[in-house]
Amino acid sequence: MSKELPSLTPNKIIQILEKIGFQFLRQTESHKIFVKDEHLVIVPFHNRDLKKRYSCLNY
């Protein structure tokens, strides 16, 4: 039985990324870009929860 992933706010996702070593690189309009080694993560930064497809961080 699969469990449903929780929806997360952009701020919570950013906290998780920074905790695992990602560094803020730049922001373009409503997207924040984080980098760690050769990995790049783009976080849509809107004033609402992100859809569940963004809740699973693959690191």
Biopython code that builds the backbone (N, CA, C, O; Angstrom):
import numpy as np
from Bio.PDB.StructureBuilder import StructureBuilder

atoms = [
    (1, "MET", "N", (0.841, -1.178, 0.000)),
    (1, "MET", "CA", (0.000, 0.000, 0.000)),
    (1, "MET", "C", (0.883, 1.237, 0.000)),
    (1, "MET", "O", (1.727, 1.400, 0.882)),
    (2, "SER", "N", (0.697, 2.101, -0.975)),
    (2, "SER", "CA", (1.555, 3.280, -1.061)),
    (2, "SER", "C", (0.969, 4.440, -0.275)),
    (2, "SER", "O", (-0.244, 4.649, -0.257)),
    (3, "LYS", "N", (1.839, 5.178, 0.366)),
    (3, "LYS", "CA", (1.416, 6.355, 1.113)),
    (3, "LYS", "C", (1.501, 7.572, 0.207)),
    (3, "LYS", "O", (2.386, 7.672, -0.643)),
    (4, "GLU", "N", (0.575, 8.487, 0.401)),
    (4, "GLU", "CA", (0.563, 9.707, -0.389)),
    (4, "GLU", "C", (1.625, 10.668, 0.139)),
    (4, "GLU", "O", (1.773, 10.839, 1.349)),
    (5, "LEU", "N", (2.356, 11.288, -0.770)),
    (5, "LEU", "CA", (3.375, 12.252, -0.370)),
    (5, "LEU", "C", (2.713, 13.543, 0.092)),
    (5, "LEU", "O", (1.698, 13.952, -0.473)),
    (6, "PRO", "N", (3.269, 14.189, 1.106)),
    (6, "PRO", "CA", (2.688, 15.450, 1.567)),
    (6, "PRO", "C", (3.035, 16.590, 0.607)),
    (6, "PRO", "O", (4.072, 16.561, -0.055)),
    (7, "SER", "N", (2.163, 17.582, 0.541)),
    (7, "SER", "CA", (2.517, 18.768, -0.228)),
    (7, "SER", "C", (3.386, 19.652, 0.664)),
    (7, "SER", "O", (3.190, 19.694, 1.879)),
    (8, "LEU", "N", (4.327, 20.344, 0.074)),
    (8, "LEU", "CA", (5.270, 21.164, 0.825)),
    (8, "LEU", "C", (5.260, 22.593, 0.309)),
    (8, "LEU", "O", (4.983, 22.845, -0.864)),
    (9, "THR", "N", (5.564, 23.509, 1.192)),
    (9, "THR", "CA", (5.710, 24.896, 0.777)),
    (9, "THR", "C", (7.106, 25.082, 0.176)),
    (9, "THR", "O", (8.023, 24.324, 0.494)),
    (10, "PRO", "N", (7.270, 26.077, -0.683)),
    (10, "PRO", "CA", (8.608, 26.334, -1.227)),
    (10, "PRO", "C", (9.642, 26.578, -0.122)),
    (10, "PRO", "O", (10.786, 26.138, -0.240)),
    (11, "ASN", "N", (9.249, 27.279, 0.956)),
    (11, "ASN", "CA", (10.198, 27.535, 2.047)),
    (11, "ASN", "C", (10.665, 26.244, 2.705)),
    (11, "ASN", "O", (11.835, 26.127, 3.066)),
    (12, "LYS", "N", (9.769, 25.273, 2.867)),
    (12, "LYS", "CA", (10.149, 23.994, 3.473)),
    (12, "LYS", "C", (11.111, 23.231, 2.566)),
    (12, "LYS", "O", (12.073, 22.631, 3.046)),
    (13, "ILE", "N", (10.857, 23.252, 1.265)),
    (13, "ILE", "CA", (11.755, 22.578, 0.326)),
    (13, "ILE", "C", (13.131, 23.237, 0.349)),
    (13, "ILE", "O", (14.149, 22.546, 0.298)),
    (14, "ILE", "N", (13.170, 24.565, 0.424)),
    (14, "ILE", "CA", (14.445, 25.276, 0.489)),
    (14, "ILE", "C", (15.193, 24.924, 1.768)),
    (14, "ILE", "O", (16.413, 24.761, 1.736)),
    (15, "GLN", "N", (14.493, 24.804, 2.890)),
    (15, "GLN", "CA", (15.132, 24.394, 4.147)),
    (15, "GLN", "C", (15.769, 23.019, 3.999)),
    (15, "GLN", "O", (16.892, 22.796, 4.451)),
    (16, "ILE", "N", (15.050, 22.100, 3.367)),
    (16, "ILE", "CA", (15.570, 20.738, 3.178)),
    (16, "ILE", "C", (16.801, 20.768, 2.281)),
    (16, "ILE", "O", (17.806, 20.124, 2.583)),
    (17, "LEU", "N", (16.729, 21.512, 1.180)),
    (17, "LEU", "CA", (17.869, 21.588, 0.267)),
    (17, "LEU", "C", (19.102, 22.156, 0.962)),
    (17, "LEU", "O", (20.202, 21.627, 0.799)),
    (18, "GLU", "N", (18.929, 23.228, 1.737)),
    (18, "GLU", "CA", (20.070, 23.834, 2.430)),
    (18, "GLU", "C", (20.625, 22.893, 3.501)),
    (18, "GLU", "O", (21.832, 22.868, 3.741)),
    (19, "LYS", "N", (19.762, 22.135, 4.132)),
    (19, "LYS", "CA", (20.205, 21.187, 5.163)),
    (19, "LYS", "C", (21.090, 20.087, 4.574)),
    (19, "LYS", "O", (22.007, 19.604, 5.238)),
    (20, "ILE", "N", (20.814, 19.691, 3.320)),
    (20, "ILE", "CA", (21.613, 18.631, 2.713)),
    (20, "ILE", "C", (22.753, 19.174, 1.855)),
    (20, "ILE", "O", (23.396, 18.427, 1.117)),
    (21, "GLY", "N", (23.000, 20.496, 1.958)),
    (21, "GLY", "CA", (24.203, 21.049, 1.352)),
    (21, "GLY", "C", (24.038, 21.841, 0.075)),
    (21, "GLY", "O", (25.042, 22.243, -0.513)),
    (22, "PHE", "N", (22.833, 22.085, -0.380)),
    (22, "PHE", "CA", (22.640, 22.891, -1.575)),
    (22, "PHE", "C", (22.821, 24.361, -1.234)),
    (22, "PHE", "O", (22.468, 24.800, -0.140)),
    (23, "GLN", "N", (23.370, 25.114, -2.171)),
    (23, "GLN", "CA", (23.614, 26.540, -2.004)),
    (23, "GLN", "C", (22.750, 27.315, -2.991)),
    (23, "GLN", "O", (22.587, 26.907, -4.141)),
    (24, "PHE", "N", (22.198, 28.439, -2.531)),
    (24, "PHE", "CA", (21.408, 29.302, -3.402)),
    (24, "PHE", "C", (22.334, 29.895, -4.458)),
    (24, "PHE", "O", (23.387, 30.442, -4.132)),
    (25, "LEU", "N", (21.939, 29.784, -5.725)),
    (25, "LEU", "CA", (22.750, 30.298, -6.827)),
    (25, "LEU", "C", (22.188, 31.614, -7.354)),
    (25, "LEU", "O", (22.894, 32.621, -7.418)),
    (26, "ARG", "N", (20.908, 31.597, -7.730)),
    (26, "ARG", "CA", (20.281, 32.815, -8.250)),
    (26, "ARG", "C", (18.765, 32.639, -8.280)),
    (26, "ARG", "O", (18.241, 31.550, -8.045)),
    (27, "GLN", "N", (18.082, 33.734, -8.575)),
    (27, "GLN", "CA", (16.633, 33.696, -8.717)),
    (27, "GLN", "C", (16.255, 34.328, -10.045)),
    (27, "GLN", "O", (16.750, 35.399, -10.397)),
    (28, "THR", "N", (15.384, 33.664, -10.773)),
    (28, "THR", "CA", (14.856, 34.215, -12.017)),
    (28, "THR", "C", (13.344, 34.280, -11.878)),
    (28, "THR", "O", (12.672, 33.250, -11.830)),
    (29, "GLU", "N", (12.823, 35.471, -11.815)),
    (29, "GLU", "CA", (11.397, 35.713, -11.605)),
    (29, "GLU", "C", (10.906, 34.941, -10.389)),
    (29, "GLU", "O", (11.290, 35.274, -9.268)),
    (30, "SER", "N", (10.069, 33.919, -10.569)),
    (30, "SER", "CA", (9.498, 33.217, -9.422)),
    (30, "SER", "C", (10.120, 31.842, -9.213)),
    (30, "SER", "O", (9.471, 30.956, -8.657)),
    (31, "HIS", "N", (11.353, 31.645, -9.641)),
    (31, "HIS", "CA", (12.047, 30.375, -9.463)),
    (31, "HIS", "C", (13.407, 30.623, -8.812)),
    (31, "HIS", "O", (14.171, 31.483, -9.250)),
    (32, "LYS", "N", (13.696, 29.858, -7.763)),
    (32, "LYS", "CA", (15.003, 29.936, -7.103)),
    (32, "LYS", "C", (15.821, 28.729, -7.526)),
    (32, "LYS", "O", (15.311, 27.612, -7.611)),
    (33, "ILE", "N", (17.089, 28.969, -7.789)),
    (33, "ILE", "CA", (17.973, 27.929, -8.306)),
    (33, "ILE", "C", (19.041, 27.621, -7.261)),
    (33, "ILE", "O", (19.716, 28.517, -6.755)),
    (34, "PHE", "N", (19.178, 26.320, -6.949)),
    (34, "PHE", "CA", (20.143, 25.841, -5.962)),
    (34, "PHE", "C", (21.085, 24.863, -6.638)),
    (34, "PHE", "O", (20.703, 24.159, -7.573)),
    (35, "VAL", "N", (22.328, 24.823, -6.155)),
    (35, "VAL", "CA", (23.344, 23.965, -6.751)),
    (35, "VAL", "C", (24.144, 23.267, -5.655)),
    (35, "VAL", "O", (24.400, 23.823, -4.587)),
    (36, "LYS", "N", (24.531, 22.023, -5.962)),
    (36, "LYS", "CA", (25.438, 21.242, -5.104)),
    (36, "LYS", "C", (26.226, 20.345, -6.039)),
    (36, "LYS", "O", (25.659, 19.508, -6.742)),
    (37, "ASP", "N", (27.538, 20.526, -6.040)),
    (37, "ASP", "CA", (28.409, 19.816, -6.982)),
    (37, "ASP", "C", (27.876, 20.046, -8.394)),
    (37, "ASP", "O", (27.777, 21.192, -8.832)),
    (38, "GLU", "N", (27.529, 18.974, -9.114)),
    (38, "GLU", "CA", (27.013, 19.119, -10.471)),
    (38, "GLU", "C", (25.491, 19.059, -10.534)),
    (38, "GLU", "O", (24.915, 19.044, -11.621)),
    (39, "HIS", "N", (24.835, 19.023, -9.370)),
    (39, "HIS", "CA", (23.380, 18.934, -9.308)),
    (39, "HIS", "C", (22.750, 20.323, -9.225)),
    (39, "HIS", "O", (23.207, 21.183, -8.472)),
    (40, "LEU", "N", (21.708, 20.521, -10.000)),
    (40, "LEU", "CA", (20.989, 21.785, -10.046)),
    (40, "LEU", "C", (19.520, 21.517, -9.729)),
    (40, "LEU", "O", (18.916, 20.615, -10.309)),
    (41, "VAL", "N", (18.944, 22.290, -8.816)),
    (41, "VAL", "CA", (17.538, 22.142, -8.448)),
    (41, "VAL", "C", (16.856, 23.495, -8.605)),
    (41, "VAL", "O", (17.334, 24.506, -8.090)),
    (42, "ILE", "N", (15.738, 23.503, -9.317)),
    (42, "ILE", "CA", (14.953, 24.712, -9.499)),
    (42, "ILE", "C", (13.680, 24.579, -8.673)),
    (42, "ILE", "O", (12.914, 23.631, -8.847)),
    (43, "VAL", "N", (13.462, 25.530, -7.779)),
    (43, "VAL", "CA", (12.298, 25.505, -6.904)),
    (43, "VAL", "C", (11.338, 26.609, -7.332)),
    (43, "VAL", "O", (11.681, 27.789, -7.252)),
    (44, "PRO", "N", (10.132, 26.240, -7.788)),
    (44, "PRO", "CA", (9.130, 27.266, -8.078)),
    (44, "PRO", "C", (8.770, 27.972, -6.772)),
    (44, "PRO", "O", (8.383, 27.319, -5.802)),
    (45, "PHE", "N", (8.891, 29.275, -6.740)),
    (45, "PHE", "CA", (8.681, 30.016, -5.498)),
    (45, "PHE", "C", (7.414, 30.859, -5.623)),
    (45, "PHE", "O", (7.448, 32.008, -6.063)),
    (46, "HIS", "N", (6.290, 30.248, -5.220)),
    (46, "HIS", "CA", (4.993, 30.899, -5.263)),
    (46, "HIS", "C", (4.427, 30.925, -3.848)),
    (46, "HIS", "O", (4.946, 30.248, -2.961)),
    (47, "ASN", "N", (3.394, 31.682, -3.636)),
    (47, "ASN", "CA", (2.816, 31.824, -2.304)),
    (47, "ASN", "C", (1.745, 30.753, -2.064)),
    (47, "ASN", "O", (0.612, 31.073, -1.703)),
    (48, "ARG", "N", (2.107, 29.491, -2.264)),
    (48, "ARG", "CA", (1.193, 28.377, -2.019)),
    (48, "ARG", "C", (2.002, 27.083, -1.965)),
    (48, "ARG", "O", (3.183, 27.060, -2.310)),
    (49, "ASP", "N", (1.347, 26.004, -1.526)),
    (49, "ASP", "CA", (1.999, 24.702, -1.495)),
    (49, "ASP", "C", (2.296, 24.247, -2.921)),
    (49, "ASP", "O", (1.555, 24.551, -3.855)),
    (50, "LEU", "N", (3.392, 23.516, -3.063)),
    (50, "LEU", "CA", (3.732, 22.962, -4.366)),
    (50, "LEU", "C", (2.991, 21.651, -4.565)),
    (50, "LEU", "O", (2.624, 20.985, -3.597)),
    (51, "LYS", "N", (2.773, 21.286, -5.804)),
    (51, "LYS", "CA", (2.088, 20.030, -6.106)),
    (51, "LYS", "C", (2.919, 18.863, -5.598)),
    (51, "LYS", "O", (4.129, 18.981, -5.406)),
    (52, "LYS", "N", (2.266, 17.758, -5.387)),
    (52, "LYS", "CA", (2.920, 16.609, -4.773)),
    (52, "LYS", "C", (4.074, 16.060, -5.595)),
    (52, "LYS", "O", (4.953, 15.400, -5.040)),
    (53, "ARG", "N", (4.102, 16.306, -6.886)),
    (53, "ARG", "CA", (5.214, 15.796, -7.705)),
    (53, "ARG", "C", (6.545, 16.435, -7.316)),
    (53, "ARG", "O", (7.600, 15.866, -7.598)),
    (54, "TYR", "N", (6.520, 17.619, -6.667)),
    (54, "TYR", "CA", (7.739, 18.291, -6.224)),
    (54, "TYR", "C", (8.154, 17.858, -4.817)),
    (54, "TYR", "O", (9.233, 18.225, -4.350)),
    (55, "SER", "N", (7.307, 17.083, -4.140)),
    (55, "SER", "CA", (7.567, 16.726, -2.750)),
    (55, "SER", "C", (8.639, 15.659, -2.595)),
    (55, "SER", "O", (9.191, 15.506, -1.506)),
    (56, "CYS", "N", (8.942, 14.932, -3.630)),
    (56, "CYS", "CA", (9.934, 13.869, -3.544)),
    (56, "CYS", "C", (11.265, 14.396, -4.054)),
    (56, "CYS", "O", (11.482, 14.483, -5.263)),
    (57, "LEU", "N", (12.147, 14.744, -3.141)),
    (57, "LEU", "CA", (13.463, 15.252, -3.522)),
    (57, "LEU", "C", (14.392, 14.078, -3.774)),
    (57, "LEU", "O", (14.619, 13.259, -2.883)),
    (58, "ASN", "N", (14.923, 13.993, -4.964)),
    (58, "ASN", "CA", (15.814, 12.895, -5.342)),
    (58, "ASN", "C", (17.249, 13.371, -5.176)),
    (58, "ASN", "O", (17.766, 14.106, -6.017)),
    (59, "TYR", "N", (17.893, 12.951, -4.087)),
    (59, "TYR", "CA", (19.278, 13.339, -3.838)),
    (59, "TYR", "C", (20.100, 12.166, -3.420)),
    (59, "TYR", "O", (21.296, 12.309, -3.168)),
]
sb = StructureBuilder()
sb.init_structure("model")
sb.init_model(0)
sb.init_chain("A")
sb.init_seg("    ")
for serial, (resi, resn, name, xyz) in enumerate(atoms, 1):
    if name == "N":
        sb.init_residue(resn, " ", resi, " ")
    sb.init_atom(name, np.array(xyz, "f"), 0.0, 1.0, " ", f" {name:<3s}", serial, name[0])
structure = sb.get_structure()
